[in-house]
């Protein structure tokens, strides 16, 4: 698992199944609420494949590895 964070934006990158990604998202949401009094914005938080290039805070990111999963939360509010 790897992550990139800037202020209240972050990306978590994992090599896992969709089921595992959903579980990790739930755990991160729970930890943020319990330890930081922050909430994930469900409308801005997605789970997707890393097979395509994508943008994070203006930077284009691409990963040549297929079948990996990631999710992005552009703002925790």
mmCIF file of the N, C-alpha and C atoms, coordinates in Angstrom:
data_MODEL
# 
_entry.id   MODEL 
# 
loop_
_atom_site.group_PDB 
_atom_site.id 
_atom_site.type_symbol 
_atom_site.label_atom_id 
_atom_site.label_alt_id 
_atom_site.label_comp_id 
_atom_site.label_asym_id 
_atom_site.label_entity_id 
_atom_site.label_seq_id 
_atom_site.pdbx_PDB_ins_code 
_atom_site.Cartn_x 
_atom_site.Cartn_y 
_atom_site.Cartn_z 
_atom_site.occupancy 
_atom_site.B_iso_or_equiv 
_atom_site.pdbx_formal_charge 
_atom_site.auth_seq_id 
_atom_site.auth_comp_id 
_atom_site.auth_asym_id 
_atom_site.auth_atom_id 
_atom_site.pdbx_PDB_model_num 
ATOM 1   N N  . UNK A 1 1  ? 0.847   -1.162 0.000   1.00 0.00 ? 1  UNK A N  1 
ATOM 2   C CA . UNK A 1 1  ? 0.000   0.000  0.000   1.00 0.00 ? 1  UNK A CA 1 
ATOM 3   C C  . UNK A 1 1  ? 0.900   1.236  0.000   1.00 0.00 ? 1  UNK A C  1 
ATOM 4   N N  . UNK A 1 2  ? 0.554   2.195  -0.835  1.00 0.00 ? 2  UNK A N  1 
ATOM 5   C CA . UNK A 1 2  ? 1.248   3.473  -0.885  1.00 0.00 ? 2  UNK A CA 1 
ATOM 6   C C  . UNK A 1 2  ? 0.201   4.568  -0.868  1.00 0.00 ? 2  UNK A C  1 
ATOM 7   N N  . UNK A 1 3  ? 0.598   5.742  -0.366  1.00 0.00 ? 3  UNK A N  1 
ATOM 8   C CA . UNK A 1 3  ? -0.329  6.854  -0.423  1.00 0.00 ? 3  UNK A CA 1 
ATOM 9   C C  . UNK A 1 3  ? 0.414   8.146  -0.691  1.00 0.00 ? 3  UNK A C  1 
ATOM 10  N N  . UNK A 1 4  ? -0.315  9.106  -1.251  1.00 0.00 ? 4  UNK A N  1 
ATOM 11  C CA . UNK A 1 4  ? 0.186   10.443 -1.512  1.00 0.00 ? 4  UNK A CA 1 
ATOM 12  C C  . UNK A 1 4  ? -0.794  11.391 -0.853  1.00 0.00 ? 4  UNK A C  1 
ATOM 13  N N  . UNK A 1 5  ? -0.250  12.371 -0.108  1.00 0.00 ? 5  UNK A N  1 
ATOM 14  C CA . UNK A 1 5  ? -1.130  13.304 0.592   1.00 0.00 ? 5  UNK A CA 1 
ATOM 15  C C  . UNK A 1 5  ? -0.623  14.714 0.409   1.00 0.00 ? 5  UNK A C  1 
ATOM 16  N N  . UNK A 1 6  ? -1.560  15.644 0.249   1.00 0.00 ? 6  UNK A N  1 
ATOM 17  C CA . UNK A 1 6  ? -1.260  17.065 0.254   1.00 0.00 ? 6  UNK A CA 1 
ATOM 18  C C  . UNK A 1 6  ? -2.428  17.761 0.939   1.00 0.00 ? 6  UNK A C  1 
ATOM 19  N N  . UNK A 1 7  ? -2.157  18.398 2.073   1.00 0.00 ? 7  UNK A N  1 
ATOM 20  C CA . UNK A 1 7  ? -3.206  19.057 2.878   1.00 0.00 ? 7  UNK A CA 1 
ATOM 21  C C  . UNK A 1 7  ? -4.303  18.041 3.184   1.00 0.00 ? 7  UNK A C  1 
ATOM 22  N N  . UNK A 1 8  ? -5.542  18.304 2.757   1.00 0.00 ? 8  UNK A N  1 
ATOM 23  C CA . UNK A 1 8  ? -6.634  17.374 3.062   1.00 0.00 ? 8  UNK A CA 1 
ATOM 24  C C  . UNK A 1 8  ? -6.986  16.484 1.873   1.00 0.00 ? 8  UNK A C  1 
ATOM 25  N N  . UNK A 1 9  ? -6.119  16.429 0.876   1.00 0.00 ? 9  UNK A N  1 
ATOM 26  C CA . UNK A 1 9  ? -6.316  15.555 -0.284  1.00 0.00 ? 9  UNK A CA 1 
ATOM 27  C C  . UNK A 1 9  ? -5.365  14.370 -0.175  1.00 0.00 ? 9  UNK A C  1 
ATOM 28  N N  . UNK A 1 10 ? -5.836  13.192 -0.565  1.00 0.00 ? 10 UNK A N  1 
ATOM 29  C CA . UNK A 1 10 ? -4.929  12.054 -0.577  1.00 0.00 ? 10 UNK A CA 1 
ATOM 30  C C  . UNK A 1 10 ? -5.397  10.980 -1.539  1.00 0.00 ? 10 UNK A C  1 
ATOM 31  N N  . UNK A 1 11 ? -4.436  10.162 -1.940  1.00 0.00 ? 11 UNK A N  1 
ATOM 32  C CA . UNK A 1 11 ? -4.670  9.010  -2.804  1.00 0.00 ? 11 UNK A CA 1 
ATOM 33  C C  . UNK A 1 11 ? -4.054  7.810  -2.106  1.00 0.00 ? 11 UNK A C  1 
ATOM 34  N N  . UNK A 1 12 ? -4.784  6.704  -2.072  1.00 0.00 ? 12 UNK A N  1 
ATOM 35  C CA . UNK A 1 12 ? -4.263  5.451  -1.531  1.00 0.00 ? 12 UNK A CA 1 
ATOM 36  C C  . UNK A 1 12 ? -4.181  4.474  -2.691  1.00 0.00 ? 12 UNK A C  1 
ATOM 37  N N  . UNK A 1 13 ? -3.017  3.874  -2.898  1.00 0.00 ? 13 UNK A N  1 
ATOM 38  C CA . UNK A 1 13 ? -2.811  2.929  -3.987  1.00 0.00 ? 13 UNK A CA 1 
ATOM 39  C C  . UNK A 1 13 ? -2.495  1.563  -3.405  1.00 0.00 ? 13 UNK A C  1 
ATOM 40  N N  . UNK A 1 14 ? -3.267  0.587  -3.803  1.00 0.00 ? 14 UNK A N  1 
ATOM 41  C CA . UNK A 1 14 ? -3.085  -0.768 -3.286  1.00 0.00 ? 14 UNK A CA 1 
ATOM 42  C C  . UNK A 1 14 ? -3.185  -1.778 -4.419  1.00 0.00 ? 14 UNK A C  1 
ATOM 43  N N  . UNK A 1 15 ? -2.515  -2.887 -4.262  1.00 0.00 ? 15 UNK A N  1 
ATOM 44  C CA . UNK A 1 15 ? -2.677  -4.027 -5.163  1.00 0.00 ? 15 UNK A CA 1 
ATOM 45  C C  . UNK A 1 15 ? -3.613  -4.983 -4.437  1.00 0.00 ? 15 UNK A C  1 
ATOM 46  N N  . UNK A 1 16 ? -4.895  -4.929 -4.803  1.00 0.00 ? 16 UNK A N  1 
ATOM 47  C CA . UNK A 1 16 ? -5.893  -5.700 -4.070  1.00 0.00 ? 16 UNK A CA 1 
ATOM 48  C C  . UNK A 1 16 ? -7.143  -5.870 -4.914  1.00 0.00 ? 16 UNK A C  1 
ATOM 49  N N  . UNK A 1 17 ? -8.026  -6.715 -4.426  1.00 0.00 ? 17 UNK A N  1 
ATOM 50  C CA . UNK A 1 17 ? -9.315  -6.896 -5.081  1.00 0.00 ? 17 UNK A CA 1 
ATOM 51  C C  . UNK A 1 17 ? -10.238 -5.725 -4.729  1.00 0.00 ? 17 UNK A C  1 
ATOM 52  N N  . UNK A 1 18 ? -11.336 -5.615 -5.426  1.00 0.00 ? 18 UNK A N  1 
ATOM 53  C CA . UNK A 1 18 ? -12.325 -4.571 -5.126  1.00 0.00 ? 18 UNK A CA 1 
ATOM 54  C C  . UNK A 1 18 ? -12.853 -4.733 -3.708  1.00 0.00 ? 18 UNK A C  1 
ATOM 55  N N  . UNK A 1 19 ? -13.090 -5.969 -3.306  1.00 0.00 ? 19 UNK A N  1 
ATOM 56  C CA . UNK A 1 19 ? -13.575 -6.243 -1.945  1.00 0.00 ? 19 UNK A CA 1 
ATOM 57  C C  . UNK A 1 19 ? -12.572 -5.741 -0.905  1.00 0.00 ? 19 UNK A C  1 
ATOM 58  N N  . UNK A 1 20 ? -11.288 -6.038 -1.117  1.00 0.00 ? 20 UNK A N  1 
ATOM 59  C CA . UNK A 1 20 ? -10.254 -5.579 -0.185  1.00 0.00 ? 20 UNK A CA 1 
ATOM 60  C C  . UNK A 1 20 ? -10.141 -4.055 -0.188  1.00 0.00 ? 20 UNK A C  1 
ATOM 61  N N  . UNK A 1 21 ? -10.271 -3.441 -1.364  1.00 0.00 ? 21 UNK A N  1 
ATOM 62  C CA . UNK A 1 21 ? -10.209 -1.978 -1.455  1.00 0.00 ? 21 UNK A CA 1 
ATOM 63  C C  . UNK A 1 21 ? -11.358 -1.338 -0.682  1.00 0.00 ? 21 UNK A C  1 
ATOM 64  N N  . UNK A 1 22 ? -12.543 -1.905 -0.777  1.00 0.00 ? 22 UNK A N  1 
ATOM 65  C CA . UNK A 1 22 ? -13.686 -1.377 -0.029  1.00 0.00 ? 22 UNK A CA 1 
ATOM 66  C C  . UNK A 1 22 ? -13.460 -1.517 1.479   1.00 0.00 ? 22 UNK A C  1 
ATOM 67  N N  . UNK A 1 23 ? -12.871 -2.631 1.893   1.00 0.00 ? 23 UNK A N  1 
ATOM 68  C CA . UNK A 1 23 ? -12.585 -2.831 3.310   1.00 0.00 ? 23 UNK A CA 1 
ATOM 69  C C  . UNK A 1 23 ? -11.557 -1.801 3.800   1.00 0.00 ? 23 UNK A C  1 
ATOM 70  N N  . UNK A 1 24 ? -10.499 -1.578 3.008   1.00 0.00 ? 24 UNK A N  1 
ATOM 71  C CA . UNK A 1 24 ? -9.475  -0.611 3.385   1.00 0.00 ? 24 UNK A CA 1 
ATOM 72  C C  . UNK A 1 24 ? -10.061 0.794  3.432   1.00 0.00 ? 24 UNK A C  1 
ATOM 73  N N  . UNK A 1 25 ? -10.915 1.131  2.479   1.00 0.00 ? 25 UNK A N  1 
ATOM 74  C CA . UNK A 1 25 ? -11.580 2.438  2.496   1.00 0.00 ? 25 UNK A CA 1 
ATOM 75  C C  . UNK A 1 25 ? -12.395 2.601  3.779   1.00 0.00 ? 25 UNK A C  1 
ATOM 76  N N  . UNK A 1 26 ? -13.133 1.569  4.154   1.00 0.00 ? 26 UNK A N  1 
ATOM 77  C CA . UNK A 1 26 ? -13.929 1.613  5.381   1.00 0.00 ? 26 UNK A CA 1 
ATOM 78  C C  . UNK A 1 26 ? -13.042 1.817  6.602   1.00 0.00 ? 26 UNK A C  1 
ATOM 79  N N  . UNK A 1 27 ? -11.916 1.104  6.659   1.00 0.00 ? 27 UNK A N  1 
ATOM 80  C CA . UNK A 1 27 ? -11.001 1.233  7.798   1.00 0.00 ? 27 UNK A CA 1 
ATOM 81  C C  . UNK A 1 27 ? -10.377 2.628  7.863   1.00 0.00 ? 27 UNK A C  1 
ATOM 82  N N  . UNK A 1 28 ? -9.981  3.168  6.715   1.00 0.00 ? 28 UNK A N  1 
ATOM 83  C CA . UNK A 1 28 ? -9.421  4.524  6.686   1.00 0.00 ? 28 UNK A CA 1 
ATOM 84  C C  . UNK A 1 28 ? -10.471 5.530  7.141   1.00 0.00 ? 28 UNK A C  1 
ATOM 85  N N  . UNK A 1 29 ? -11.693 5.368  6.654   1.00 0.00 ? 29 UNK A N  1 
ATOM 86  C CA . UNK A 1 29 ? -12.788 6.267  7.061   1.00 0.00 ? 29 UNK A CA 1 
ATOM 87  C C  . UNK A 1 29 ? -12.994 6.200  8.572   1.00 0.00 ? 29 UNK A C  1 
ATOM 88  N N  . UNK A 1 30 ? -12.985 4.998  9.110   1.00 0.00 ? 30 UNK A N  1 
ATOM 89  C CA . UNK A 1 30 ? -13.163 4.795  10.547  1.00 0.00 ? 30 UNK A CA 1 
ATOM 90  C C  . UNK A 1 30 ? -12.004 5.403  11.352  1.00 0.00 ? 30 UNK A C  1 
ATOM 91  N N  . UNK A 1 31 ? -10.782 5.181  10.901  1.00 0.00 ? 31 UNK A N  1 
ATOM 92  C CA . UNK A 1 31 ? -9.606  5.724  11.598  1.00 0.00 ? 31 UNK A CA 1 
ATOM 93  C C  . UNK A 1 31 ? -9.576  7.250  11.559  1.00 0.00 ? 31 UNK A C  1 
ATOM 94  N N  . UNK A 1 32 ? -9.903  7.830  10.420  1.00 0.00 ? 32 UNK A N  1 
ATOM 95  C CA . UNK A 1 32 ? -9.924  9.293  10.326  1.00 0.00 ? 32 UNK A CA 1 
ATOM 96  C C  . UNK A 1 32 ? -10.957 9.898  11.267  1.00 0.00 ? 32 UNK A C  1 
ATOM 97  N N  . UNK A 1 33 ? -12.118 9.253  11.345  1.00 0.00 ? 33 UNK A N  1 
ATOM 98  C CA . UNK A 1 33 ? -13.170 9.770  12.215  1.00 0.00 ? 33 UNK A CA 1 
ATOM 99  C C  . UNK A 1 33 ? -12.784 9.617  13.689  1.00 0.00 ? 33 UNK A C  1 
ATOM 100 N N  . UNK A 1 34 ? -12.269 8.461  14.054  1.00 0.00 ? 34 UNK A N  1 
ATOM 101 C CA . UNK A 1 34 ? -11.947 8.178  15.453  1.00 0.00 ? 34 UNK A CA 1 
ATOM 102 C C  . UNK A 1 34 ? -10.725 8.944  15.950  1.00 0.00 ? 34 UNK A C  1 
ATOM 103 N N  . UNK A 1 35 ? -9.703  9.066  15.112  1.00 0.00 ? 35 UNK A N  1 
ATOM 104 C CA . UNK A 1 35 ? -8.437  9.639  15.559  1.00 0.00 ? 35 UNK A CA 1 
ATOM 105 C C  . UNK A 1 35 ? -8.224  11.099 15.174  1.00 0.00 ? 35 UNK A C  1 
ATOM 106 N N  . UNK A 1 36 ? -8.888  11.549 14.120  1.00 0.00 ? 36 UNK A N  1 
ATOM 107 C CA . UNK A 1 36 ? -8.630  12.905 13.623  1.00 0.00 ? 36 UNK A CA 1 
ATOM 108 C C  . UNK A 1 36 ? -9.882  13.774 13.584  1.00 0.00 ? 36 UNK A C  1 
ATOM 109 N N  . UNK A 1 37 ? -11.024 13.199 13.901  1.00 0.00 ? 37 UNK A N  1 
ATOM 110 C CA . UNK A 1 37 ? -12.318 13.879 13.824  1.00 0.00 ? 37 UNK A CA 1 
ATOM 111 C C  . UNK A 1 37 ? -12.517 14.459 12.413  1.00 0.00 ? 37 UNK A C  1 
ATOM 112 N N  . UNK A 1 38 ? -12.177 13.665 11.392  1.00 0.00 ? 38 UNK A N  1 
ATOM 113 C CA . UNK A 1 38 ? -12.362 14.021 9.992   1.00 0.00 ? 38 UNK A CA 1 
ATOM 114 C C  . UNK A 1 38 ? -13.261 13.002 9.330   1.00 0.00 ? 38 UNK A C  1 
ATOM 115 N N  . UNK A 1 39 ? -13.904 13.412 8.243   1.00 0.00 ? 39 UNK A N  1 
ATOM 116 C CA . UNK A 1 39 ? -14.785 12.500 7.508   1.00 0.00 ? 39 UNK A CA 1 
ATOM 117 C C  . UNK A 1 39 ? -14.415 12.489 6.037   1.00 0.00 ? 39 UNK A C  1 
ATOM 118 N N  . UNK A 1 40 ? -14.500 11.303 5.426   1.00 0.00 ? 40 UNK A N  1 
ATOM 119 C CA . UNK A 1 40 ? -14.342 11.196 3.987   1.00 0.00 ? 40 UNK A CA 1 
ATOM 120 C C  . UNK A 1 40 ? -15.605 11.729 3.328   1.00 0.00 ? 40 UNK A C  1 
ATOM 121 N N  . UNK A 1 41 ? -15.438 12.475 2.258   1.00 0.00 ? 41 UNK A N  1 
ATOM 122 C CA . UNK A 1 41 ? -16.579 12.927 1.475   1.00 0.00 ? 41 UNK A CA 1 
ATOM 123 C C  . UNK A 1 41 ? -16.915 11.808 0.497   1.00 0.00 ? 41 UNK A C  1 
ATOM 124 N N  . UNK A 1 42 ? -18.007 11.088 0.744   1.00 0.00 ? 42 UNK A N  1 
ATOM 125 C CA . UNK A 1 42 ? -18.360 9.938  -0.088  1.00 0.00 ? 42 UNK A CA 1 
ATOM 126 C C  . UNK A 1 42 ? -18.636 10.318 -1.536  1.00 0.00 ? 42 UNK A C  1 
ATOM 127 N N  . UNK A 1 43 ? -19.049 11.566 -1.792  1.00 0.00 ? 43 UNK A N  1 
ATOM 128 C CA . UNK A 1 43 ? -19.294 12.005 -3.160  1.00 0.00 ? 43 UNK A CA 1 
ATOM 129 C C  . UNK A 1 43 ? -18.006 12.223 -3.934  1.00 0.00 ? 43 UNK A C  1 
ATOM 130 N N  . UNK A 1 44 ? -16.900 12.435 -3.242  1.00 0.00 ? 44 UNK A N  1 
ATOM 131 C CA . UNK A 1 44 ? -15.620 12.688 -3.892  1.00 0.00 ? 44 UNK A CA 1 
ATOM 132 C C  . UNK A 1 44 ? -14.633 11.539 -3.730  1.00 0.00 ? 44 UNK A C  1 
ATOM 133 N N  . UNK A 1 45 ? -15.016 10.501 -3.034  1.00 0.00 ? 45 UNK A N  1 
ATOM 134 C CA . UNK A 1 45 ? -14.132 9.367  -2.790  1.00 0.00 ? 45 UNK A CA 1 
ATOM 135 C C  . UNK A 1 45 ? -14.516 8.241  -3.733  1.00 0.00 ? 45 UNK A C  1 
ATOM 136 N N  . UNK A 1 46 ? -13.552 7.778  -4.538  1.00 0.00 ? 46 UNK A N  1 
ATOM 137 C CA . UNK A 1 46 ? -13.841 6.736  -5.521  1.00 0.00 ? 46 UNK A CA 1 
ATOM 138 C C  . UNK A 1 46 ? -12.850 5.587  -5.384  1.00 0.00 ? 46 UNK A C  1 
ATOM 139 N N  . UNK A 1 47 ? -13.270 4.441  -5.861  1.00 0.00 ? 47 UNK A N  1 
ATOM 140 C CA . UNK A 1 47 ? -12.404 3.273  -5.993  1.00 0.00 ? 47 UNK A CA 1 
ATOM 141 C C  . UNK A 1 47 ? -12.362 2.965  -7.480  1.00 0.00 ? 47 UNK A C  1 
ATOM 142 N N  . UNK A 1 48 ? -11.152 2.812  -8.006  1.00 0.00 ? 48 UNK A N  1 
ATOM 143 C CA . UNK A 1 48 ? -11.015 2.604  -9.447  1.00 0.00 ? 48 UNK A CA 1 
ATOM 144 C C  . UNK A 1 48 ? -9.745  1.815  -9.741  1.00 0.00 ? 48 UNK A C  1 
ATOM 145 N N  . UNK A 1 49 ? -9.625  1.394  -10.983 1.00 0.00 ? 49 UNK A N  1 
ATOM 146 C CA . UNK A 1 49 ? -8.433  0.693  -11.442 1.00 0.00 ? 49 UNK A CA 1 
ATOM 147 C C  . UNK A 1 49 ? -7.354  1.694  -11.808 1.00 0.00 ? 49 UNK A C  1 
ATOM 148 N N  . UNK A 1 50 ? -6.105  1.303  -11.649 1.00 0.00 ? 50 UNK A N  1 
ATOM 149 C CA . UNK A 1 50 ? -4.992  2.171  -12.029 1.00 0.00 ? 50 UNK A CA 1 
ATOM 150 C C  . UNK A 1 50 ? -4.523  1.898  -13.450 1.00 0.00 ? 50 UNK A C  1 
ATOM 151 N N  . UNK A 1 51 ? -5.346  1.255  -14.258 1.00 0.00 ? 51 UNK A N  1 
ATOM 152 C CA . UNK A 1 51 ? -4.925  0.937  -15.613 1.00 0.00 ? 51 UNK A CA 1 
ATOM 153 C C  . UNK A 1 51 ? -4.922  2.160  -16.527 1.00 0.00 ? 51 UNK A C  1 
ATOM 154 N N  . UNK A 1 52 ? -5.546  3.258  -16.099 1.00 0.00 ? 52 UNK A N  1 
ATOM 155 C CA . UNK A 1 52 ? -5.573  4.486  -16.877 1.00 0.00 ? 52 UNK A CA 1 
ATOM 156 C C  . UNK A 1 52 ? -4.777  5.565  -16.154 1.00 0.00 ? 52 UNK A C  1 
ATOM 157 N N  . UNK A 1 53 ? -4.376  6.599  -16.893 1.00 0.00 ? 53 UNK A N  1 
ATOM 158 C CA . UNK A 1 53 ? -3.725  7.729  -16.237 1.00 0.00 ? 53 UNK A CA 1 
ATOM 159 C C  . UNK A 1 53 ? -4.804  8.608  -15.603 1.00 0.00 ? 53 UNK A C  1 
ATOM 160 N N  . UNK A 1 54 ? -4.409  9.355  -14.572 1.00 0.00 ? 54 UNK A N  1 
ATOM 161 C CA . UNK A 1 54 ? -5.367  10.180 -13.848 1.00 0.00 ? 54 UNK A CA 1 
ATOM 162 C C  . UNK A 1 54 ? -4.647  11.394 -13.277 1.00 0.00 ? 54 UNK A C  1 
ATOM 163 N N  . UNK A 1 55 ? -5.409  12.363 -12.831 1.00 0.00 ? 55 UNK A N  1 
ATOM 164 C CA . UNK A 1 55 ? -4.842  13.599 -12.293 1.00 0.00 ? 55 UNK A CA 1 
ATOM 165 C C  . UNK A 1 55 ? -5.051  13.672 -10.797 1.00 0.00 ? 55 UNK A C  1 
ATOM 166 N N  . UNK A 1 56 ? -4.032  14.137 -10.107 1.00 0.00 ? 56 UNK A N  1 
ATOM 167 C CA . UNK A 1 56 ? -4.131  14.406 -8.679  1.00 0.00 ? 56 UNK A CA 1 
ATOM 168 C C  . UNK A 1 56 ? -3.469  15.747 -8.432  1.00 0.00 ? 56 UNK A C  1 
ATOM 169 N N  . UNK A 1 57 ? -4.258  16.730 -8.054  1.00 0.00 ? 57 UNK A N  1 
ATOM 170 C CA . UNK A 1 57 ? -3.781  18.080 -7.770  1.00 0.00 ? 57 UNK A CA 1 
ATOM 171 C C  . UNK A 1 57 ? -2.965  18.653 -8.925  1.00 0.00 ? 57 UNK A C  1 
ATOM 172 N N  . UNK A 1 58 ? -3.448  18.428 -10.142 1.00 0.00 ? 58 UNK A N  1 
ATOM 173 C CA . UNK A 1 58 ? -2.804  18.986 -11.327 1.00 0.00 ? 58 UNK A CA 1 
ATOM 174 C C  . UNK A 1 58 ? -1.680  18.157 -11.911 1.00 0.00 ? 58 UNK A C  1 
ATOM 175 N N  . UNK A 1 59 ? -1.288  17.090 -11.251 1.00 0.00 ? 59 UNK A N  1 
ATOM 176 C CA . UNK A 1 59 ? -0.222  16.224 -11.760 1.00 0.00 ? 59 UNK A CA 1 
ATOM 177 C C  . UNK A 1 59 ? -0.850  15.011 -12.438 1.00 0.00 ? 59 UNK A C  1 
ATOM 178 N N  . UNK A 1 60 ? -0.373  14.695 -13.643 1.00 0.00 ? 60 UNK A N  1 
ATOM 179 C CA . UNK A 1 60 ? -0.844  13.503 -14.332 1.00 0.00 ? 60 UNK A CA 1 
ATOM 180 C C  . UNK A 1 60 ? -0.039  12.306 -13.848 1.00 0.00 ? 60 UNK A C  1 
ATOM 181 N N  . UNK A 1 61 ? -0.733  11.293 -13.403 1.00 0.00 ? 61 UNK A N  1 
ATOM 182 C CA . UNK A 1 61 ? -0.087  10.108 -12.845 1.00 0.00 ? 61 UNK A CA 1 
ATOM 183 C C  . UNK A 1 61 ? -0.537  8.901  -13.648 1.00 0.00 ? 61 UNK A C  1 
ATOM 184 N N  . UNK A 1 62 ? 0.420   8.045  -13.972 1.00 0.00 ? 62 UNK A N  1 
ATOM 185 C CA . UNK A 1 62 ? 0.052   6.808  -14.665 1.00 0.00 ? 62 UNK A CA 1 
ATOM 186 C C  . UNK A 1 62 ? 0.872   5.667  -14.097 1.00 0.00 ? 62 UNK A C  1 
ATOM 187 N N  . UNK A 1 63 ? 0.298   4.509  -14.118 1.00 0.00 ? 63 UNK A N  1 
ATOM 188 C CA . UNK A 1 63 ? 0.943   3.320  -13.586 1.00 0.00 ? 63 UNK A CA 1 
ATOM 189 C C  . UNK A 1 63 ? 0.827   2.234  -14.646 1.00 0.00 ? 63 UNK A C  1 
ATOM 190 N N  . UNK A 1 64 ? 1.921   1.706  -15.119 1.00 0.00 ? 64 UNK A N  1 
ATOM 191 C CA . UNK A 1 64 ? 1.850   0.680  -16.151 1.00 0.00 ? 64 UNK A CA 1 
ATOM 192 C C  . UNK A 1 64 ? 1.340   -0.663 -15.649 1.00 0.00 ? 64 UNK A C  1 
ATOM 193 N N  . UNK A 1 65 ? 1.285   -0.848 -14.320 1.00 0.00 ? 65 UNK A N  1 
ATOM 194 C CA . UNK A 1 65 ? 0.814   -2.119 -13.778 1.00 0.00 ? 65 UNK A CA 1 
ATOM 195 C C  . UNK A 1 65 ? -0.703  -2.190 -13.887 1.00 0.00 ? 65 UNK A C  1 
ATOM 196 N N  . UNK A 1 66 ? -1.196  -3.283 -14.392 1.00 0.00 ? 66 UNK A N  1 
ATOM 197 C CA . UNK A 1 66 ? -2.637  -3.478 -14.521 1.00 0.00 ? 66 UNK A CA 1 
ATOM 198 C C  . UNK A 1 66 ? -3.186  -4.220 -13.309 1.00 0.00 ? 66 UNK A C  1 
ATOM 199 N N  . UNK A 1 67 ? -4.483  -4.192 -13.157 1.00 0.00 ? 67 UNK A N  1 
ATOM 200 C CA . UNK A 1 67 ? -5.203  -4.920 -12.118 1.00 0.00 ? 67 UNK A CA 1 
ATOM 201 C C  . UNK A 1 67 ? -4.889  -4.442 -10.704 1.00 0.00 ? 67 UNK A C  1 
ATOM 202 N N  . UNK A 1 68 ? -4.524  -3.181 -10.553 1.00 0.00 ? 68 UNK A N  1 
ATOM 203 C CA . UNK A 1 68 ? -4.353  -2.615 -9.226  1.00 0.00 ? 68 UNK A CA 1 
ATOM 204 C C  . UNK A 1 68 ? -5.543  -1.709 -8.953  1.00 0.00 ? 68 UNK A C  1 
ATOM 205 N N  . UNK A 1 69 ? -5.790  -1.429 -7.715  1.00 0.00 ? 69 UNK A N  1 
ATOM 206 C CA . UNK A 1 69 ? -6.945  -0.635 -7.322  1.00 0.00 ? 69 UNK A CA 1 
ATOM 207 C C  . UNK A 1 69 ? -6.468  0.580  -6.553  1.00 0.00 ? 69 UNK A C  1 
ATOM 208 N N  . UNK A 1 70 ? -7.182  1.680  -6.672  1.00 0.00 ? 70 UNK A N  1 
ATOM 209 C CA . UNK A 1 70 ? -6.849  2.888  -5.929  1.00 0.00 ? 70 UNK A CA 1 
ATOM 210 C C  . UNK A 1 70 ? -8.121  3.643  -5.619  1.00 0.00 ? 70 UNK A C  1 
ATOM 211 N N  . UNK A 1 71 ? -8.034  4.513  -4.646  1.00 0.00 ? 71 UNK A N  1 
ATOM 212 C CA . UNK A 1 71 ? -9.149  5.430  -4.447  1.00 0.00 ? 71 UNK A CA 1 
ATOM 213 C C  . UNK A 1 71 ? -8.638  6.807  -4.104  1.00 0.00 ? 71 UNK A C  1 
ATOM 214 N N  . UNK A 1 72 ? -9.421  7.800  -4.498  1.00 0.00 ? 72 UNK A N  1 
ATOM 215 C CA . UNK A 1 72 ? -9.028  9.194  -4.345  1.00 0.00 ? 72 UNK A CA 1 
ATOM 216 C C  . UNK A 1 72 ? -10.061 9.911  -3.507  1.00 0.00 ? 72 UNK A C  1 
ATOM 217 N N  . UNK A 1 73 ? -9.597  10.723 -2.599  1.00 0.00 ? 73 UNK A N  1 
ATOM 218 C CA . UNK A 1 73 ? -10.481 11.616 -1.861  1.00 0.00 ? 73 UNK A CA 1 
ATOM 219 C C  . UNK A 1 73 ? -9.940  13.030 -2.048  1.00 0.00 ? 73 UNK A C  1 
ATOM 220 N N  . UNK A 1 74 ? -10.497 13.805 -2.998  1.00 0.00 ? 74 UNK A N  1 
ATOM 221 C CA . UNK A 1 74 ? -9.974  15.132 -3.249  1.00 0.00 ? 74 UNK A CA 1 
ATOM 222 C C  . UNK A 1 74 ? -10.141 16.098 -2.098  1.00 0.00 ? 74 UNK A C  1 
ATOM 223 N N  . UNK A 1 75 ? -11.049 15.850 -1.193  1.00 0.00 ? 75 UNK A N  1 
ATOM 224 C CA . UNK A 1 75 ? -11.209 16.746 -0.042  1.00 0.00 ? 75 UNK A CA 1 
ATOM 225 C C  . UNK A 1 75 ? -11.933 16.022 1.070   1.00 0.00 ? 75 UNK A C  1 
ATOM 226 N N  . UNK A 1 76 ? -11.378 16.081 2.244   1.00 0.00 ? 76 UNK A N  1 
ATOM 227 C CA . UNK A 1 76 ? -12.065 15.541 3.428   1.00 0.00 ? 76 UNK A CA 1 
ATOM 228 C C  . UNK A 1 76 ? -12.783 16.707 4.061   1.00 0.00 ? 76 UNK A C  1 
ATOM 229 N N  . UNK A 1 77 ? -14.056 16.632 4.108   1.00 0.00 ? 77 UNK A N  1 
ATOM 230 C CA . UNK A 1 77 ? -14.838 17.714 4.709   1.00 0.00 ? 77 UNK A CA 1 
ATOM 231 C C  . UNK A 1 77 ? -15.983 17.117 5.481   1.00 0.00 ? 77 UNK A C  1 
# 
